[in-house]
């Protein structure tokens, strides 16, 4: 198993489909190899951007098995848990361990908007059922649960809960977490459009979306910022921003799949209820992607 340090760039990888809706494992291989060649520090599979909502449970485990064999220990493989019940989440975590996952990303319970006590109890149940390291996904924008500092205070005695994907879009939350907990929880910025700001405030890395289409640019920007070459990182960031904004829209899957397809490392195919873009929206998004590719920075 690859060691999870929860630092660096972690793509929330796409799940490419064939035109008939089946998982395209050949394209998954091509994209994953592009990520690893660029220098990412791990991959997260079957997340929100990875079509978690339309993958069957068995498909998620098949994807994990395939990814583990493909990656072969070169980087950690993290599997997302997005379940409706505590029982299913616990069983999912145990099966992920059995199949060789290196870590887990854990969302609050789906569908039912649990209160703080219920969410903490849910997280603790999963954490106590596995020795795999866990990344808590804190995204009250898309999933209407805020994991507050007090809730993290209740979770800090769970050794398997090690990190947070910080997607509150409130940059001050990074400082609040650092002030209260020091380095107890690693913090991964989870919103592409404030990624550089997150690093400047002390985040340990990113869970990124547009890295699925532009892995070299993403890793280069991260390394420049890490090495204190902020102005050079900022040049990439300013070029990147119109593309990064594709990550903060309900149709992020459609948008980022189009970007990955344009780069030759993805497919545009979707599972309903998502449908291909049409009309003005399709023209606008494809222009953003084409303009970005045409003006991409030269990397050293």
C-alpha positions as CSV (number, residue, x, y, z in Angstrom):
1,X,0.0,0.0,0.0
2,X,1.1,3.5,-0.8
3,X,1.5,5.9,2.2
4,X,-1.0,8.7,2.5
5,X,0.6,12.0,3.6
6,X,-2.4,14.2,2.6
7,X,-0.1,16.7,1.0
8,X,0.2,17.7,-2.6
9,X,-2.2,17.4,-5.5
10,X,-5.0,14.8,-5.5
11,X,-7.1,14.7,-8.6
12,X,-10.8,14.0,-8.1
13,X,-10.6,11.8,-11.1
14,X,-13.3,11.5,-13.7
15,X,-15.0,8.2,-14.5
16,X,-14.9,8.1,-18.3
17,X,-17.8,6.3,-20.0
18,X,-18.2,4.7,-23.4
19,X,-21.0,5.8,-25.6
20,X,-23.1,2.9,-24.4
21,X,-22.7,4.0,-20.8
22,X,-20.1,1.4,-19.7
23,X,-17.0,2.5,-17.8
24,X,-14.2,3.2,-20.3
25,X,-11.2,1.5,-18.6
26,X,-8.9,2.3,-21.4
27,X,-9.5,6.0,-21.1
28,X,-9.3,5.7,-17.3
29,X,-5.9,4.2,-17.8
30,X,-4.8,7.0,-20.2
31,X,-5.9,9.7,-17.8
32,X,-4.5,8.1,-14.7
33,X,-1.1,7.7,-16.4
34,X,-1.2,11.3,-17.4
35,X,-1.8,12.3,-13.8
36,X,1.0,10.2,-12.5
37,X,3.4,11.3,-15.2
38,X,2.7,14.9,-14.2
39,X,3.6,14.2,-10.6
40,X,0.3,14.1,-8.6
41,X,0.5,12.7,-5.1
42,X,-2.6,10.5,-5.1
43,X,-5.9,9.9,-6.8
44,X,-9.4,10.0,-5.5
45,X,-11.9,7.8,-7.3
46,X,-15.7,7.8,-7.4
47,X,-16.0,11.2,-5.9
48,X,-18.6,13.8,-6.9
49,X,-16.7,14.7,-10.1
50,X,-16.1,10.9,-10.6
51,X,-19.9,10.4,-11.1
52,X,-20.4,8.8,-7.7
53,X,-24.2,9.5,-8.0
54,X,-24.6,7.3,-11.0
55,X,-22.2,4.5,-10.2
56,X,-23.4,1.3,-8.7
57,X,-21.7,0.1,-5.5
58,X,-20.2,-2.8,-7.3
59,X,-18.9,-0.5,-10.1
60,X,-17.1,1.6,-7.5
61,X,-15.4,-1.5,-6.1
62,X,-14.5,-2.7,-9.6
63,X,-13.1,0.7,-10.3
64,X,-11.0,0.5,-7.1
65,X,-9.7,-2.9,-8.0
66,X,-8.7,-1.8,-11.5
67,X,-7.1,1.4,-10.2
68,X,-5.1,-0.4,-7.6
69,X,-3.7,-2.8,-10.2
70,X,-3.0,0.0,-12.6
71,X,-1.3,2.3,-10.1
72,X,0.6,-0.5,-8.5
73,X,1.6,1.5,-5.5
74,X,3.0,4.5,-7.4
75,X,0.6,6.8,-5.6
76,X,-2.1,6.2,-3.0
77,X,-5.6,5.4,-4.2
78,X,-8.5,7.0,-2.2
79,X,-12.0,5.8,-2.5
80,X,-15.0,8.1,-1.9
81,X,-17.8,7.0,0.5
82,X,-21.2,8.6,-0.3
83,X,-23.8,6.5,1.4
84,X,-27.3,7.0,2.8
85,X,-27.0,4.9,5.9
86,X,-24.4,4.3,8.6
87,X,-24.5,0.6,8.1
88,X,-23.8,0.9,4.4
89,X,-21.0,3.4,5.0
90,X,-19.3,1.0,7.5
91,X,-19.7,-2.0,5.2
92,X,-18.4,0.1,2.3
93,X,-15.3,1.1,4.3
94,X,-14.6,-2.5,5.3
95,X,-14.9,-3.7,1.7
96,X,-12.6,-0.9,0.5
97,X,-10.0,-2.0,2.9
98,X,-10.4,-5.6,1.7
99,X,-9.9,-4.5,-1.9
100,X,-6.7,-2.6,-1.1
101,X,-7.8,1.1,-0.9
102,X,-5.1,3.3,0.6
103,X,-7.5,5.7,2.1
104,X,-11.1,7.0,2.2
105,X,-12.8,10.3,1.5
106,X,-16.0,10.5,3.6
107,X,-19.0,12.6,2.9
108,X,-21.8,13.2,5.4
109,X,-24.9,11.0,5.0
110,X,-26.6,11.5,1.7
111,X,-30.2,12.5,1.2
112,X,-31.1,13.0,4.9
113,X,-29.7,16.3,6.2
114,X,-28.4,15.0,9.5
115,X,-27.8,17.4,12.4
116,X,-24.3,17.9,14.0
117,X,-24.7,15.1,16.5
118,X,-25.8,12.7,13.9
119,X,-23.0,13.6,11.4
120,X,-20.3,13.2,14.1
121,X,-21.8,9.8,15.2
122,X,-21.8,8.7,11.5
123,X,-18.2,9.8,11.0
124,X,-17.1,8.1,14.2
125,X,-18.8,4.8,13.2
126,X,-16.9,4.7,9.9
127,X,-13.7,5.8,11.5
128,X,-13.9,3.0,14.2
129,X,-14.7,0.4,11.6
130,X,-11.5,0.7,9.6
131,X,-7.8,1.5,10.1
132,X,-7.7,3.3,6.7
133,X,-6.9,7.0,6.8
134,X,-9.9,9.2,6.3
135,X,-10.4,12.6,4.5
136,X,-13.6,14.3,5.7
137,X,-15.3,16.2,2.8
138,X,-16.6,19.5,4.2
139,X,-18.8,21.0,1.4
140,X,-21.9,22.7,2.8
141,X,-22.5,24.4,-0.6
142,X,-23.2,21.2,-2.5
143,X,-24.0,18.9,0.4
144,X,-26.0,20.9,3.0
145,X,-23.9,20.0,6.0
146,X,-21.3,22.2,7.5
147,X,-18.7,20.3,9.5
148,X,-18.0,22.9,12.1
149,X,-14.9,23.4,14.2
150,X,-16.7,22.1,17.2
151,X,-17.6,19.0,15.2
152,X,-13.9,18.5,14.3
153,X,-13.2,19.0,18.0
154,X,-15.3,15.9,18.7
155,X,-13.5,14.0,15.9
156,X,-9.9,14.8,16.8
157,X,-9.7,11.7,19.1
158,X,-10.3,9.4,16.1
159,X,-6.8,8.6,14.8
160,X,-8.1,7.4,11.4
161,X,-9.7,10.8,10.7
162,X,-6.6,12.7,9.4
163,X,-7.6,15.4,7.0
164,X,-10.3,17.6,5.6
165,X,-11.2,18.5,2.0
166,X,-11.9,22.2,2.7
167,X,-14.7,23.2,0.3
168,X,-16.7,25.6,2.5
169,X,-15.5,28.4,0.2
170,X,-14.7,30.4,3.3
171,X,-11.0,31.0,3.3
172,X,-10.9,32.1,6.9
173,X,-11.9,28.5,7.8
174,X,-8.3,27.4,7.1
175,X,-6.9,29.9,9.6
176,X,-9.6,28.9,12.1
177,X,-8.7,25.2,11.7
178,X,-5.0,25.9,12.1
179,X,-5.5,28.2,15.1
180,X,-7.6,25.6,16.9
181,X,-6.1,22.3,15.9
182,X,-2.5,23.1,14.7
183,X,-1.4,20.3,12.5
184,X,-3.8,17.7,13.8
185,X,-5.8,17.7,10.6
186,X,-4.2,18.1,7.2
187,X,-6.1,20.6,5.0
188,X,-6.6,20.1,1.3
189,X,-8.2,23.0,-0.6
190,X,-11.2,21.6,-2.4
191,X,-12.3,24.5,-4.6
192,X,-10.2,25.1,-7.7
193,X,-10.9,28.9,-7.9
194,X,-9.4,29.6,-4.5
195,X,-6.7,27.0,-4.6
196,X,-3.7,29.3,-4.7
197,X,-5.1,31.4,-1.9
198,X,-5.7,28.2,0.1
199,X,-2.0,27.3,-0.1
200,X,-1.0,30.8,0.9
201,X,-3.1,30.5,4.1
202,X,-1.5,27.2,5.0
203,X,-3.4,24.4,3.2
204,X,-1.3,21.3,2.8
205,X,-2.4,20.6,-0.8
206,X,-5.4,20.3,-3.1
207,X,-8.2,18.1,-4.2
208,X,-8.4,19.4,-7.7
209,X,-10.9,19.2,-10.6
210,X,-9.3,20.7,-13.7
211,X,-6.2,18.6,-13.1
212,X,-8.2,15.9,-14.8
213,X,-7.7,17.8,-18.1
214,X,-4.5,19.8,-17.2
215,X,-2.3,17.8,-14.9
216,X,1.0,19.3,-15.9
217,X,-0.1,22.9,-15.4
218,X,-1.8,22.0,-12.0
219,X,1.3,20.3,-10.6
220,X,3.6,23.0,-11.9
221,X,1.5,25.7,-10.2
222,X,1.5,23.7,-6.9
223,X,5.3,23.2,-7.0
224,X,6.0,26.8,-7.8
225,X,3.9,28.0,-4.9
226,X,5.4,25.4,-2.6
227,X,8.9,26.6,-3.5
228,X,8.0,30.2,-2.8
229,X,8.0,31.2,-6.5
230,X,4.6,32.8,-6.0
231,X,4.7,35.2,-9.0
232,X,5.4,32.4,-11.4
233,X,2.6,30.3,-9.8
234,X,0.3,33.4,-10.2
235,X,1.0,33.6,-13.9
236,X,-0.3,30.1,-14.3
237,X,-3.2,30.7,-12.0
238,X,-4.4,33.8,-13.9
239,X,-4.3,31.8,-17.2
240,X,-6.1,28.9,-15.5
241,X,-8.9,30.9,-13.9
242,X,-11.5,30.8,-16.7
243,X,-11.0,27.0,-16.8
244,X,-11.1,26.6,-13.1
245,X,-14.5,28.3,-13.0
246,X,-15.8,25.2,-14.8
247,X,-15.3,23.4,-11.4
248,X,-17.8,25.5,-9.5
249,X,-21.0,24.8,-11.5
250,X,-23.6,22.0,-11.1
251,X,-22.6,20.8,-14.6
252,X,-18.9,20.5,-13.6
253,X,-18.9,16.9,-14.8
254,X,-20.1,17.8,-18.3
255,X,-17.7,20.8,-18.4
256,X,-14.6,19.0,-17.2
257,X,-15.2,15.9,-19.3
258,X,-15.2,18.2,-22.3
259,X,-11.9,19.7,-21.2
260,X,-10.3,16.3,-20.7
261,X,-11.7,15.2,-24.1
262,X,-10.2,18.2,-25.8
263,X,-6.8,17.2,-24.2
264,X,-7.2,13.7,-25.4
265,X,-7.4,12.2,-22.0
266,X,-11.2,11.9,-21.5
267,X,-14.5,11.1,-23.1
268,X,-17.5,13.4,-23.2
269,X,-20.0,10.6,-22.5
270,X,-22.5,10.9,-19.6
271,X,-25.1,8.9,-17.7
272,X,-28.6,10.3,-17.5
273,X,-30.0,12.4,-16.0
274,X,-26.9,14.4,-17.1
275,X,-27.1,15.2,-20.8
276,X,-24.6,16.6,-23.3
277,X,-24.5,20.4,-23.6
278,X,-26.4,22.1,-26.4
279,X,-26.8,25.5,-28.0
280,X,-25.2,28.6,-26.4
281,X,-24.0,26.8,-23.4
282,X,-22.1,24.3,-25.5
283,X,-20.6,27.0,-27.6
284,X,-19.6,29.1,-24.6
285,X,-17.9,26.2,-22.6
286,X,-16.1,24.8,-25.6
287,X,-14.8,28.3,-26.3
288,X,-13.5,28.7,-22.8
289,X,-11.7,25.4,-23.2
290,X,-10.3,26.2,-26.7
291,X,-9.1,29.6,-25.6
292,X,-7.3,28.1,-22.6
293,X,-5.6,25.5,-24.7
294,X,-4.6,28.1,-27.3
295,X,-3.0,30.4,-24.7
296,X,-1.6,27.9,-22.2
297,X,1.7,28.9,-20.5
298,X,5.0,27.4,-21.4
299,X,6.2,25.3,-18.5
300,X,9.9,24.9,-17.7
